[in-house]
Amino acid sequence: MSDPVVYVTREIPDAGLELVAAETEMHVWDGKLPPEKDHIIERLEELEADGLLCLLTDETDGEVMDASPNLDVISTFSVGYDHVDIDAAMERGIAVGHTPGVLSDTTADFAWAMLMTTARRTVEGSEYVLADEWETWGPKLLTGPDVSGATLGIVGLGNIGSVVAQRTAGFDMDVLYTDAEPQPDVEEDLADYGVDAQYVSKDELLERSDFVTLHVPLMEPTHHYISEDELRAMKDSAVLVNTSRGPVVDTEALDKALENDWIERAGLDVTDPEPLPGDHEITRHVPEKLVVTPHIASASIQTRDKMATMAAKNLLAGLRGEELPNSAVEDWQRK
Ligand code: DGY
């Protein structure tokens, strides 16, 4: 019997590609930028592919799924699967895999890096030095709010949000969280780290937090979760950090908030639009009020290898007709 045929929409780390190549006839898009959706459709069609390994940059809807009559499995190299139409996959009996868990520590680390750098103005400081503006040590030079002792508001106490909470242990912070419902089991785990996470309403979290960090998947209820009303409700000294998905924050509203000092600063690793053009209006707030990075929160060498391995294993399981080790469909049904 011939090997199953798979299409991979970008070169992922070898740790994953080697596993896939060993068991399939593998075709990889070798462009630096994502292939156009039409190109993916064309390739799936001509290859009559059995499997698709895609990225968060690939809109994977029913049209894509219908391109090959043989498509059994879609495996995304990401934990987020908002780019995959899960209902369409379910209707067609196509399995969908994703990569939860393996990137939680790395992403939580980055949320902290973003929080710290935004609060303590490191990007601004570096640009200040490079611009040759550093004349002397200054008592009021580039001051920012203390992180230790502050109140941290976590939106979404899931895999990543809970690790962000764990990391507060050394910072003596008050930890608030909001979620669809209280998470007593997670609270109990956090207590083992000496962290007392308190469930509050969204309104209370916004009102009381010095730092607000977002860790929710992009779904209809979380689209523009932070918009004008929310930004107005936050402290004017607050710092907002987004490492989840760009559209969770209304970019236009954030622009207004920074312009009018409704909040102090924001750190975004994800943006809407994404990629964010360097001359997008909101970038005028960089670096004084805004730090932006190009969706790299999970980008540690080790984690990207683990994501590649997990995506490959999901794909191969689907091709064999086995249950996926990490099914996005099951995750979606739980939500
Ligand atoms: C994911 O896997 O969904 C992340 O956003 C990638 O960093």
Boltz pocket constraint, residues with backbone or C-beta under 6 A from the ligand:
constraints:
  - pocket:
      binder: B
      contacts: [[A, 56], [A, 77], [A, 78], [A, 79], [A, 80], [A, 81], [A, 99], [A, 103], [A, 243], [A, 244], [A, 295], [A, 296], [A, 297], [A, 298], [A, 299]]
      max_distance: 6.0
